[in-house]
Amino acid sequence: MSVQTEAASSNSCCAGTVSVQLSPTSLPSLQLIPVPGPPKHEFFVDMTCEGCSNAVTRVLHRLGGVQFDIDLPNKKVCINSEHSVDTLLETLKKTGKNASYLGEKSAQ
């Protein structure tokens, strides 16, 4: 990699060019530290049909700031969000369906 800079003397109107050569070995090594994302929470929602899962989708989209997966056969909703568990649970209950918190889901 080559970097060129121009330098002008305060007593002169002339500018000079300085070249600097950098090699990959002269750069400091970087250590990547994983940044945890929002927590994943798993909820039971008594969904019996696609209309129920659409209602869950609708209320979660309205809340915003969530990513979620709906497992209709197992009646589970897994939500990634910075919202509190209470806020998420109250939002799911707006569907009119029975909902309960199952716990934090570990990253896989």
PDB file as gemmi writes it, atoms N, CA and C in Angstrom:
CRYST1    1.000    1.000    1.000  90.00  90.00  90.00 P 1                      
ATOM      1  N   MET A   1       0.848  -1.152   0.000  1.00  0.00           N  
ATOM      2  CA  MET A   1       0.000   0.000   0.000  1.00  0.00           C  
ATOM      3  C   MET A   1       0.898   1.220   0.000  1.00  0.00           C  
ATOM      4  N   SER A   2       0.539   2.231  -0.742  1.00  0.00           N  
ATOM      5  CA  SER A   2       1.337   3.438  -0.826  1.00  0.00           C  
ATOM      6  C   SER A   2       0.474   4.618  -0.424  1.00  0.00           C  
ATOM      7  N   VAL A   3       1.007   5.473   0.424  1.00  0.00           N  
ATOM      8  CA  VAL A   3       0.284   6.657   0.882  1.00  0.00           C  
ATOM      9  C   VAL A   3       1.111   7.857   0.491  1.00  0.00           C  
ATOM     10  N   GLN A   4       0.497   8.833  -0.133  1.00  0.00           N  
ATOM     11  CA  GLN A   4       1.217  10.039  -0.510  1.00  0.00           C  
ATOM     12  C   GLN A   4       0.579  11.228   0.184  1.00  0.00           C  
ATOM     13  N   THR A   5       1.418  12.100   0.702  1.00  0.00           N  
ATOM     14  CA  THR A   5       0.928  13.316   1.336  1.00  0.00           C  
ATOM     15  C   THR A   5       1.696  14.491   0.783  1.00  0.00           C  
ATOM     16  N   GLU A   6       1.070  15.629   0.803  1.00  0.00           N  
ATOM     17  CA  GLU A   6       1.737  16.837   0.349  1.00  0.00           C  
ATOM     18  C   GLU A   6       2.015  17.714   1.546  1.00  0.00           C  
ATOM     19  N   ALA A   7       3.232  18.289   1.581  1.00  0.00           N  
ATOM     20  CA  ALA A   7       3.611  19.168   2.673  1.00  0.00           C  
ATOM     21  C   ALA A   7       4.106  20.474   2.087  1.00  0.00           C  
ATOM     22  N   ALA A   8       3.650  21.565   2.631  1.00  0.00           N  
ATOM     23  CA  ALA A   8       4.084  22.875   2.161  1.00  0.00           C  
ATOM     24  C   ALA A   8       4.784  23.598   3.289  1.00  0.00           C  
ATOM     25  N   SER A   9       5.859  24.248   2.971  1.00  0.00           N  
ATOM     26  CA  SER A   9       6.592  25.029   3.954  1.00  0.00           C  
ATOM     27  C   SER A   9       5.826  26.315   4.202  1.00  0.00           C  
ATOM     28  N   SER A  10       5.837  26.802   5.429  1.00  0.00           N  
ATOM     29  CA  SER A  10       5.125  28.036   5.731  1.00  0.00           C  
ATOM     30  C   SER A  10       5.804  29.241   5.086  1.00  0.00           C  
ATOM     31  N   ASN A  11       7.079  29.099   4.729  1.00  0.00           N  
ATOM     32  CA  ASN A  11       7.810  30.197   4.106  1.00  0.00           C  
ATOM     33  C   ASN A  11       7.834  30.074   2.595  1.00  0.00           C  
ATOM     34  N   SER A  12       7.204  29.055   2.043  1.00  0.00           N  
ATOM     35  CA  SER A  12       7.301  28.816   0.612  1.00  0.00           C  
ATOM     36  C   SER A  12       5.940  28.448   0.063  1.00  0.00           C  
ATOM     37  N   CYS A  13       5.745  28.707  -1.190  1.00  0.00           N  
ATOM     38  CA  CYS A  13       4.490  28.322  -1.835  1.00  0.00           C  
ATOM     39  C   CYS A  13       4.632  26.987  -2.541  1.00  0.00           C  
ATOM     40  N   CYS A  14       5.786  26.374  -2.423  1.00  0.00           N  
ATOM     41  CA  CYS A  14       6.026  25.085  -3.072  1.00  0.00           C  
ATOM     42  C   CYS A  14       5.559  23.947  -2.181  1.00  0.00           C  
ATOM     43  N   ALA A  15       5.082  22.882  -2.769  1.00  0.00           N  
ATOM     44  CA  ALA A  15       4.636  21.705  -2.022  1.00  0.00           C  
ATOM     45  C   ALA A  15       5.497  20.524  -2.411  1.00  0.00           C  
ATOM     46  N   GLY A  16       5.805  19.682  -1.449  1.00  0.00           N  
ATOM     47  CA  GLY A  16       6.582  18.475  -1.713  1.00  0.00           C  
ATOM     48  C   GLY A  16       5.714  17.258  -1.507  1.00  0.00           C  
ATOM     49  N   THR A  17       6.132  16.124  -2.024  1.00  0.00           N  
ATOM     50  CA  THR A  17       5.399  14.881  -1.875  1.00  0.00           C  
ATOM     51  C   THR A  17       6.236  13.897  -1.088  1.00  0.00           C  
ATOM     52  N   VAL A  18       5.616  13.254  -0.120  1.00  0.00           N  
ATOM     53  CA  VAL A  18       6.279  12.251   0.697  1.00  0.00           C  
ATOM     54  C   VAL A  18       5.582  10.931   0.455  1.00  0.00           C  
ATOM     55  N   SER A  19       6.331   9.889   0.157  1.00  0.00           N  
ATOM     56  CA  SER A  19       5.767   8.555  -0.043  1.00  0.00           C  
ATOM     57  C   SER A  19       6.077   7.683   1.152  1.00  0.00           C  
ATOM     58  N   VAL A  20       5.073   6.941   1.607  1.00  0.00           N  
ATOM     59  CA  VAL A  20       5.244   6.018   2.726  1.00  0.00           C  
ATOM     60  C   VAL A  20       4.790   4.654   2.246  1.00  0.00           C  
ATOM     61  N   GLN A  21       5.606   3.646   2.431  1.00  0.00           N  
ATOM     62  CA  GLN A  21       5.255   2.283   2.054  1.00  0.00           C  
ATOM     63  C   GLN A  21       4.839   1.512   3.308  1.00  0.00           C  
ATOM     64  N   LEU A  22       3.672   0.901   3.272  1.00  0.00           N  
ATOM     65  CA  LEU A  22       3.195   0.079   4.380  1.00  0.00           C  
ATOM     66  C   LEU A  22       3.034  -1.344   3.887  1.00  0.00           C  
ATOM     67  N   SER A  23       3.497  -2.260   4.658  1.00  0.00           N  
ATOM     68  CA  SER A  23       3.296  -3.666   4.312  1.00  0.00           C  
ATOM     69  C   SER A  23       2.299  -4.256   5.299  1.00  0.00           C  
ATOM     70  N   PRO A  24       1.632  -5.337   4.936  1.00  0.00           N  
ATOM     71  CA  PRO A  24       0.656  -5.949   5.857  1.00  0.00           C  
ATOM     72  C   PRO A  24       1.277  -6.334   7.200  1.00  0.00           C  
ATOM     73  N   THR A  25       2.564  -6.635   7.224  1.00  0.00           N  
ATOM     74  CA  THR A  25       3.186  -7.032   8.489  1.00  0.00           C  
ATOM     75  C   THR A  25       3.458  -5.833   9.386  1.00  0.00           C  
ATOM     76  N   SER A  26       3.427  -4.619   8.824  1.00  0.00           N  
ATOM     77  CA  SER A  26       3.682  -3.447   9.657  1.00  0.00           C  
ATOM     78  C   SER A  26       2.406  -2.927  10.324  1.00  0.00           C  
ATOM     79  N   LEU A  27       1.263  -3.474   9.916  1.00  0.00           N  
ATOM     80  CA  LEU A  27       0.001  -3.062  10.518  1.00  0.00           C  
ATOM     81  C   LEU A  27      -0.240  -3.848  11.800  1.00  0.00           C  
ATOM     82  N   PRO A  28      -0.830  -3.210  12.799  1.00  0.00           N  
ATOM     83  CA  PRO A  28      -1.114  -3.946  14.039  1.00  0.00           C  
ATOM     84  C   PRO A  28      -2.181  -5.009  13.787  1.00  0.00           C  
ATOM     85  N   SER A  29      -2.073  -6.110  14.485  1.00  0.00           N  
ATOM     86  CA  SER A  29      -3.082  -7.156  14.332  1.00  0.00           C  
ATOM     87  C   SER A  29      -4.330  -6.757  15.105  1.00  0.00           C  
ATOM     88  N   LEU A  30      -5.462  -7.118  14.565  1.00  0.00           N  
ATOM     89  CA  LEU A  30      -6.740  -6.803  15.193  1.00  0.00           C  
ATOM     90  C   LEU A  30      -7.356  -8.080  15.725  1.00  0.00           C  
ATOM     91  N   GLN A  31      -7.889  -7.985  16.923  1.00  0.00           N  
ATOM     92  CA  GLN A  31      -8.581  -9.123  17.496  1.00  0.00           C  
ATOM     93  C   GLN A  31     -10.066  -8.816  17.480  1.00  0.00           C  
ATOM     94  N   LEU A  32     -10.832  -9.678  16.856  1.00  0.00           N  
ATOM     95  CA  LEU A  32     -12.274  -9.477  16.783  1.00  0.00           C  
ATOM     96  C   LEU A  32     -12.933 -10.009  18.042  1.00  0.00           C  
ATOM     97  N   ILE A  33     -13.741  -9.181  18.632  1.00  0.00           N  
ATOM     98  CA  ILE A  33     -14.473  -9.564  19.831  1.00  0.00           C  
ATOM     99  C   ILE A  33     -15.943  -9.644  19.446  1.00  0.00           C  
ATOM    100  N   PRO A  34     -16.557 -10.792  19.619  1.00  0.00           N  
ATOM    101  CA  PRO A  34     -17.969 -10.904  19.244  1.00  0.00           C  
ATOM    102  C   PRO A  34     -18.833  -9.987  20.112  1.00  0.00           C  
ATOM    103  N   VAL A  35     -19.726  -9.282  19.445  1.00  0.00           N  
ATOM    104  CA  VAL A  35     -20.651  -8.398  20.148  1.00  0.00           C  
ATOM    105  C   VAL A  35     -21.983  -9.119  20.239  1.00  0.00           C  
ATOM    106  N   PRO A  36     -22.466  -9.325  21.445  1.00  0.00           N  
ATOM    107  CA  PRO A  36     -23.732 -10.045  21.577  1.00  0.00           C  
ATOM    108  C   PRO A  36     -24.880  -9.232  20.992  1.00  0.00           C  
ATOM    109  N   GLY A  37     -25.776  -9.915  20.314  1.00  0.00           N  
ATOM    110  CA  GLY A  37     -26.954  -9.266  19.766  1.00  0.00           C  
ATOM    111  C   GLY A  37     -28.035  -9.199  20.834  1.00  0.00           C  
ATOM    112  N   PRO A  38     -29.197  -8.779  20.433  1.00  0.00           N  
ATOM    113  CA  PRO A  38     -30.288  -8.737  21.397  1.00  0.00           C  
ATOM    114  C   PRO A  38     -30.611 -10.144  21.883  1.00  0.00           C  
ATOM    115  N   PRO A  39     -31.097 -10.256  23.110  1.00  0.00           N  
ATOM    116  CA  PRO A  39     -31.422 -11.583  23.640  1.00  0.00           C  
ATOM    117  C   PRO A  39     -32.567 -12.237  22.871  1.00  0.00           C  
ATOM    118  N   LYS A  40     -32.537 -13.571  22.834  1.00  0.00           N  
ATOM    119  CA  LYS A  40     -33.614 -14.348  22.202  1.00  0.00           C  
ATOM    120  C   LYS A  40     -34.523 -14.878  23.298  1.00  0.00           C  
ATOM    121  N   HIS A  41     -35.796 -14.628  23.143  1.00  0.00           N  
ATOM    122  CA  HIS A  41     -36.779 -15.090  24.127  1.00  0.00           C  
ATOM    123  C   HIS A  41     -37.779 -16.002  23.429  1.00  0.00           C  
ATOM    124  N   GLU A  42     -38.149 -17.061  24.131  1.00  0.00           N  
ATOM    125  CA  GLU A  42     -39.102 -18.022  23.576  1.00  0.00           C  
ATOM    126  C   GLU A  42     -40.422 -17.939  24.350  1.00  0.00           C  
ATOM    127  N   PHE A  43     -41.499 -17.889  23.593  1.00  0.00           N  
ATOM    128  CA  PHE A  43     -42.835 -17.786  24.176  1.00  0.00           C  
ATOM    129  C   PHE A  43     -43.725 -18.888  23.628  1.00  0.00           C  
ATOM    130  N   PHE A  44     -44.642 -19.348  24.473  1.00  0.00           N  
ATOM    131  CA  PHE A  44     -45.727 -20.212  24.044  1.00  0.00           C  
ATOM    132  C   PHE A  44     -46.883 -19.288  23.683  1.00  0.00           C  
ATOM    133  N   VAL A  45     -47.475 -19.487  22.516  1.00  0.00           N  
ATOM    134  CA  VAL A  45     -48.683 -18.752  22.125  1.00  0.00           C  
ATOM    135  C   VAL A  45     -49.654 -19.785  21.575  1.00  0.00           C  
ATOM    136  N   ASP A  46     -50.857 -19.833  22.126  1.00  0.00           N  
ATOM    137  CA  ASP A  46     -51.844 -20.847  21.756  1.00  0.00           C  
ATOM    138  C   ASP A  46     -52.413 -20.574  20.366  1.00  0.00           C  
ATOM    139  N   MET A  47     -51.587 -20.823  19.338  1.00  0.00           N  
ATOM    140  CA  MET A  47     -51.966 -20.603  17.941  1.00  0.00           C  
ATOM    141  C   MET A  47     -52.481 -21.920  17.361  1.00  0.00           C  
ATOM    142  N   THR A  48     -53.613 -21.852  16.671  1.00  0.00           N  
ATOM    143  CA  THR A  48     -54.183 -23.072  16.097  1.00  0.00           C  
ATOM    144  C   THR A  48     -54.228 -23.046  14.572  1.00  0.00           C  
ATOM    145  N   CYS A  49     -53.981 -21.868  13.983  1.00  0.00           N  
ATOM    146  CA  CYS A  49     -54.085 -21.780  12.527  1.00  0.00           C  
ATOM    147  C   CYS A  49     -53.193 -20.640  11.999  1.00  0.00           C  
ATOM    148  N   GLU A  50     -53.195 -20.513  10.690  1.00  0.00           N  
ATOM    149  CA  GLU A  50     -52.396 -19.468  10.060  1.00  0.00           C  
ATOM    150  C   GLU A  50     -52.895 -18.068  10.430  1.00  0.00           C  
ATOM    151  N   GLY A  51     -54.198 -17.958  10.651  1.00  0.00           N  
ATOM    152  CA  GLY A  51     -54.757 -16.670  11.080  1.00  0.00           C  
ATOM    153  C   GLY A  51     -54.173 -16.232  12.417  1.00  0.00           C  
ATOM    154  N   CYS A  52     -53.965 -17.206  13.311  1.00  0.00           N  
ATOM    155  CA  CYS A  52     -53.354 -16.913  14.618  1.00  0.00           C  
ATOM    156  C   CYS A  52     -51.916 -16.428  14.447  1.00  0.00           C  
ATOM    157  N   SER A  53     -51.162 -17.116  13.592  1.00  0.00           N  
ATOM    158  CA  SER A  53     -49.765 -16.711  13.384  1.00  0.00           C  
ATOM    159  C   SER A  53     -49.698 -15.348  12.687  1.00  0.00           C  
ATOM    160  N   ASN A  54     -50.671 -15.054  11.826  1.00  0.00           N  
ATOM    161  CA  ASN A  54     -50.733 -13.727  11.196  1.00  0.00           C  
ATOM    162  C   ASN A  54     -51.008 -12.642  12.231  1.00  0.00           C  
ATOM    163  N   ALA A  55     -51.824 -12.949  13.231  1.00  0.00           N  
ATOM    164  CA  ALA A  55     -52.103 -11.993  14.299  1.00  0.00           C  
ATOM    165  C   ALA A  55     -50.828 -11.711  15.101  1.00  0.00           C  
ATOM    166  N   VAL A  56     -50.045 -12.757  15.374  1.00  0.00           N  
ATOM    167  CA  VAL A  56     -48.770 -12.591  16.086  1.00  0.00           C  
ATOM    168  C   VAL A  56     -47.833 -11.711  15.263  1.00  0.00           C  
ATOM    169  N   THR A  57     -47.746 -11.992  13.977  1.00  0.00           N  
ATOM    170  CA  THR A  57     -46.899 -11.190  13.083  1.00  0.00           C  
ATOM    171  C   THR A  57     -47.327  -9.727  13.105  1.00  0.00           C  
ATOM    172  N   ARG A  58     -48.623  -9.496  13.042  1.00  0.00           N  
ATOM    173  CA  ARG A  58     -49.160  -8.137  13.011  1.00  0.00           C  
ATOM    174  C   ARG A  58     -48.810  -7.352  14.277  1.00  0.00           C  
ATOM    175  N   VAL A  59     -49.004  -7.941  15.458  1.00  0.00           N  
ATOM    176  CA  VAL A  59     -48.738  -7.195  16.700  1.00  0.00           C  
ATOM    177  C   VAL A  59     -47.241  -6.978  16.910  1.00  0.00           C  
ATOM    178  N   LEU A  60     -46.411  -7.945  16.489  1.00  0.00           N  
ATOM    179  CA  LEU A  60     -44.963  -7.769  16.652  1.00  0.00           C  
ATOM    180  C   LEU A  60     -44.416  -6.725  15.687  1.00  0.00           C  
ATOM    181  N   HIS A  61     -44.940  -6.681  14.467  1.00  0.00           N  
ATOM    182  CA  HIS A  61     -44.526  -5.637  13.523  1.00  0.00           C  
ATOM    183  C   HIS A  61     -44.935  -4.266  14.032  1.00  0.00           C  
ATOM    184  N   ARG A  62     -46.109  -4.195  14.625  1.00  0.00           N  
ATOM    185  CA  ARG A  62     -46.598  -2.927  15.163  1.00  0.00           C  
ATOM    186  C   ARG A  62     -45.705  -2.450  16.319  1.00  0.00           C  
ATOM    187  N   LEU A  63     -45.219  -3.387  17.131  1.00  0.00           N  
ATOM    188  CA  LEU A  63     -44.319  -3.050  18.241  1.00  0.00           C  
ATOM    189  C   LEU A  63     -43.000  -2.511  17.701  1.00  0.00           C  
ATOM    190  N   GLY A  64     -42.449  -3.168  16.685  1.00  0.00           N  
ATOM    191  CA  GLY A  64     -41.185  -2.734  16.081  1.00  0.00           C  
ATOM    192  C   GLY A  64     -39.984  -3.157  16.910  1.00  0.00           C  
ATOM    193  N   GLY A  65     -38.811  -3.113  16.287  1.00  0.00           N  
ATOM    194  CA  GLY A  65     -37.576  -3.449  16.981  1.00  0.00           C  
ATOM    195  C   GLY A  65     -37.454  -4.919  17.356  1.00  0.00           C  
ATOM    196  N   VAL A  66     -38.094  -5.778  16.575  1.00  0.00           N  
ATOM    197  CA  VAL A  66     -38.060  -7.214  16.873  1.00  0.00           C  
ATOM    198  C   VAL A  66     -37.732  -8.011  15.616  1.00  0.00           C  
ATOM    199  N   GLN A  67     -37.093  -9.134  15.810  1.00  0.00           N  
ATOM    200  CA  GLN A  67     -36.947 -10.166  14.787  1.00  0.00           C  
ATOM    201  C   GLN A  67     -37.522 -11.418  15.418  1.00  0.00           C  
ATOM    202  N   PHE A  68     -38.282 -12.180  14.665  1.00  0.00           N  
ATOM    203  CA  PHE A  68     -38.952 -13.315  15.286  1.00  0.00           C  
ATOM    204  C   PHE A  68     -39.171 -14.447  14.307  1.00  0.00           C  
ATOM    205  N   ASP A  69     -39.326 -15.624  14.870  1.00  0.00           N  
ATOM    206  CA  ASP A  69     -39.683 -16.831  14.123  1.00  0.00           C  
ATOM    207  C   ASP A  69     -40.907 -17.439  14.793  1.00  0.00           C  
ATOM    208  N   ILE A  70     -41.838 -17.875  13.975  1.00  0.00           N  
ATOM    209  CA  ILE A  70     -43.052 -18.503  14.490  1.00  0.00           C  
ATOM    210  C   ILE A  70     -43.012 -19.986  14.133  1.00  0.00           C  
ATOM    211  N   ASP A  71     -43.170 -20.828  15.140  1.00  0.00           N  
ATOM    212  CA  ASP A  71     -43.237 -22.277  14.968  1.00  0.00           C  
ATOM    213  C   ASP A  71     -44.687 -22.677  15.274  1.00  0.00           C  
ATOM    214  N   LEU A  72     -45.520 -22.623  14.245  1.00  0.00           N  
ATOM    215  CA  LEU A  72     -46.954 -22.874  14.428  1.00  0.00           C  
ATOM    216  C   LEU A  72     -47.262 -24.274  14.956  1.00  0.00           C  
ATOM    217  N   PRO A  73     -46.649 -25.346  14.412  1.00  0.00           N  
ATOM    218  CA  PRO A  73     -46.981 -26.690  14.924  1.00  0.00           C  
ATOM    219  C   PRO A  73     -46.683 -26.854  16.420  1.00  0.00           C  
ATOM    220  N   ASN A  74     -45.617 -26.211  16.901  1.00  0.00           N  
ATOM    221  CA  ASN A  74     -45.260 -26.326  18.323  1.00  0.00           C  
ATOM    222  C   ASN A  74     -45.772 -25.157  19.163  1.00  0.00           C  
ATOM    223  N   LYS A  75     -46.499 -24.237  18.516  1.00  0.00           N  
ATOM    224  CA  LYS A  75     -47.101 -23.083  19.196  1.00  0.00           C  
ATOM    225  C   LYS A  75     -46.057 -22.246  19.934  1.00  0.00           C  
ATOM    226  N   LYS A  76     -44.915 -22.010  19.281  1.00  0.00           N  
ATOM    227  CA  LYS A  76     -43.839 -21.230  19.901  1.00  0.00           C  
ATOM    228  C   LYS A  76     -43.461 -20.049  19.028  1.00  0.00           C  
ATOM    229  N   VAL A  77     -43.063 -18.967  19.680  1.00  0.00           N  
ATOM    230  CA  VAL A  77     -42.566 -17.778  19.002  1.00  0.00           C  
ATOM    231  C   VAL A  77     -41.229 -17.431  19.642  1.00  0.00           C  
ATOM    232  N   CYS A  78     -40.187 -17.348  18.829  1.00  0.00           N  
ATOM    233  CA  CYS A  78     -38.855 -16.981  19.307  1.00  0.00           C  
ATOM    234  C   CYS A  78     -38.588 -15.548  18.838  1.00  0.00           C  
ATOM    235  N   ILE A  79     -38.302 -14.657  19.789  1.00  0.00           N  
ATOM    236  CA  ILE A  79     -38.168 -13.232  19.490  1.00  0.00           C  
ATOM    237  C   ILE A  79     -36.792 -12.724  19.898  1.00  0.00           C  
ATOM    238  N   ASN A  80     -36.123 -12.029  18.974  1.00  0.00           N  
ATOM    239  CA  ASN A  80     -34.880 -11.305  19.270  1.00  0.00           C  
ATOM    240  C   ASN A  80     -35.265  -9.842  19.426  1.00  0.00           C  
ATOM    241  N   SER A  81     -35.014  -9.288  20.603  1.00  0.00           N  
ATOM    242  CA  SER A  81     -35.413  -7.908  20.833  1.00  0.00           C  
ATOM    243  C   SER A  81     -34.773  -7.354  22.092  1.00  0.00           C  
ATOM    244  N   GLU A  82     -34.611  -6.040  22.113  1.00  0.00           N  
ATOM    245  CA  GLU A  82     -34.149  -5.350  23.312  1.00  0.00           C  
ATOM    246  C   GLU A  82     -35.323  -4.978  24.222  1.00  0.00           C  
ATOM    247  N   HIS A  83     -36.556  -5.203  23.755  1.00  0.00           N  
ATOM    248  CA  HIS A  83     -37.735  -4.930  24.585  1.00  0.00           C  
ATOM    249  C   HIS A  83     -37.729  -5.875  25.784  1.00  0.00           C  
ATOM    250  N   SER A  84     -38.347  -5.451  26.865  1.00  0.00           N  
ATOM    251  CA  SER A  84     -38.423  -6.302  28.059  1.00  0.00           C  
ATOM    252  C   SER A  84     -39.342  -7.489  27.790  1.00  0.00           C  
ATOM    253  N   VAL A  85     -39.150  -8.546  28.568  1.00  0.00           N  
ATOM    254  CA  VAL A  85     -39.999  -9.737  28.454  1.00  0.00           C  
ATOM    255  C   VAL A  85     -41.453  -9.354  28.706  1.00  0.00           C  
ATOM    256  N   ASP A  86     -41.697  -8.488  29.688  1.00  0.00           N  
ATOM    257  CA  ASP A  86     -43.072  -8.069  29.997  1.00  0.00           C  
ATOM    258  C   ASP A  86     -43.715  -7.377  28.800  1.00  0.00           C  
ATOM    259  N   THR A  87     -42.964  -6.503  28.124  1.00  0.00           N  
ATOM    260  CA  THR A  87     -43.493  -5.801  26.950  1.00  0.00           C  
ATOM    261  C   THR A  87     -43.810  -6.788  25.836  1.00  0.00           C  
ATOM    262  N   LEU A  88     -42.910  -7.729  25.610  1.00  0.00           N  
ATOM    263  CA  LEU A  88     -43.135  -8.735  24.566  1.00  0.00           C  
ATOM    264  C   LEU A  88     -44.348  -9.606  24.889  1.00  0.00           C  
ATOM    265  N   LEU A  89     -44.466 -10.017  26.151  1.00  0.00           N  
ATOM    266  CA  LEU A  89     -45.596 -10.868  26.555  1.00  0.00           C  
ATOM    267  C   LEU A  89     -46.920 -10.119  26.419  1.00  0.00           C  
ATOM    268  N   GLU A  90     -46.959  -8.874  26.877  1.00  0.00           N  
ATOM    269  CA  GLU A  90     -48.190  -8.084  26.757  1.00  0.00           C  
ATOM    270  C   GLU A  90     -48.558  -7.870  25.288  1.00  0.00           C  
ATOM    271  N   THR A  91     -47.540  -7.688  24.432  1.00  0.00           N  
ATOM    272  CA  THR A  91     -47.790  -7.524  23.004  1.00  0.00           C  
ATOM    273  C   THR A  91     -48.389  -8.795  22.413  1.00  0.00           C  
ATOM    274  N   LEU A  92     -47.835  -9.949  22.772  1.00  0.00           N  
ATOM    275  CA  LEU A  92     -48.373 -11.218  22.263  1.00  0.00           C  
ATOM    276  C   LEU A  92     -49.800 -11.458  22.746  1.00  0.00           C  
ATOM    277  N   LYS A  93     -50.110 -11.025  23.947  1.00  0.00           N  
ATOM    278  CA  LYS A  93     -51.461 -11.215  24.493  1.00  0.00           C  
ATOM    279  C   LYS A  93     -52.496 -10.348  23.775  1.00  0.00           C  
ATOM    280  N   LYS A  94     -52.036  -9.308  23.058  1.00  0.00           N  
ATOM    281  CA  LYS A  94     -52.963  -8.462  22.294  1.00  0.00           C  
ATOM    282  C   LYS A  94     -53.619  -9.234  21.160  1.00  0.00           C  
ATOM    283  N   THR A  95     -53.085 -10.414  20.843  1.00  0.00           N  
ATOM    284  CA  THR A  95     -53.702 -11.264  19.811  1.00  0.00           C  
ATOM    285  C   THR A  95     -54.985 -11.909  20.317  1.00  0.00           C  
ATOM    286  N   GLY A  96     -55.191 -11.872  21.624  1.00  0.00           N  
ATOM    287  CA  GLY A  96     -56.343 -12.541  22.212  1.00  0.00           C  
ATOM    288  C   GLY A  96     -56.072 -14.005  22.519  1.00  0.00           C  
ATOM    289  N   LYS A  97     -54.855 -14.443  22.262  1.00  0.00           N  
ATOM    290  CA  LYS A  97     -54.466 -15.839  22.515  1.00  0.00           C  
ATOM    291  C   LYS A  97     -53.750 -15.948  23.850  1.00  0.00           C  
ATOM    292  N   ASN A  98     -53.848 -17.116  24.461  1.00  0.00           N  
ATOM    293  CA  ASN A  98     -53.102 -17.388  25.686  1.00  0.00           C  
ATOM    294  C   ASN A  98     -51.613 -17.381  25.339  1.00  0.00           C  
ATOM    295  N   ALA A  99     -50.801 -16.654  26.107  1.00  0.00           N  
ATOM    296  CA  ALA A  99     -49.367 -16.587  25.844  1.00  0.00           C  
ATOM    297  C   ALA A  99     -48.613 -16.653  27.160  1.00  0.00           C  
ATOM    298  N   SER A 100     -47.464 -17.313  27.148  1.00  0.00           N  
ATOM    299  CA  SER A 100     -46.630 -17.386  28.350  1.00  0.00           C  
ATOM    300  C   SER A 100     -45.152 -17.418  27.940  1.00  0.00           C  
ATOM    301  N   TYR A 101     -44.312 -16.966  28.859  1.00  0.00           N  
ATOM    302  CA  TYR A 101     -42.868 -16.908  28.614  1.00  0.00           C  
ATOM    303  C   TYR A 101     -42.247 -18.261  28.947  1.00  0.00           C  
ATOM    304  N   LEU A 102     -41.478 -18.812  28.012  1.00  0.00           N  
ATOM    305  CA  LEU A 102     -40.820 -20.104  28.237  1.00  0.00           C  
ATOM    306  C   LEU A 102     -39.382 -19.950  28.716  1.00  0.00           C  
ATOM    307  N   GLY A 103     -38.750 -18.837  28.396  1.00  0.00           N  
ATOM    308  CA  GLY A 103     -37.375 -18.616  28.841  1.00  0.00           C  
ATOM    309  C   GLY A 103     -36.505 -18.060  27.737  1.00  0.00           C  
ATOM    310  N   GLU A 104     -35.267 -17.740  28.131  1.00  0.00           N  
ATOM    311  CA  GLU A 104     -34.307 -17.218  27.168  1.00  0.00           C  
ATOM    312  C   GLU A 104     -33.773 -18.392  26.361  1.00  0.00           C  
ATOM    313  N   LYS A 105     -33.694 -18.197  25.060  1.00  0.00           N  
ATOM    314  CA  LYS A 105     -33.227 -19.259  24.169  1.00  0.00           C  
ATOM    315  C   LYS A 105     -31.733 -19.058  23.929  1.00  0.00           C  
ATOM    316  N   SER A 106     -30.958 -20.107  24.100  1.00  0.00           N  
ATOM    317  CA  SER A 106     -29.525 -20.008  23.893  1.00  0.00           C  
ATOM    318  C   SER A 106     -29.224 -19.916  22.409  1.00  0.00           C  
ATOM    319  N   ALA A 107     -28.129 -19.193  22.067  1.00  0.00           N  
ATOM    320  CA  ALA A 107     -27.710 -19.065  20.680  1.00  0.00           C  
ATOM    321  C   ALA A 107     -27.185 -20.403  20.190  1.00  0.00           C  
ATOM    322  N   GLN A 108     -27.530 -20.748  18.959  1.00  0.00           N  
ATOM    323  CA  GLN A 108     -27.106 -22.043  18.428  1.00  0.00           C  
ATOM    324  C   GLN A 108     -26.256 -21.877  17.236  1.00  0.00           C  
TER     325      GLN A 108                                                      
END                                                                             
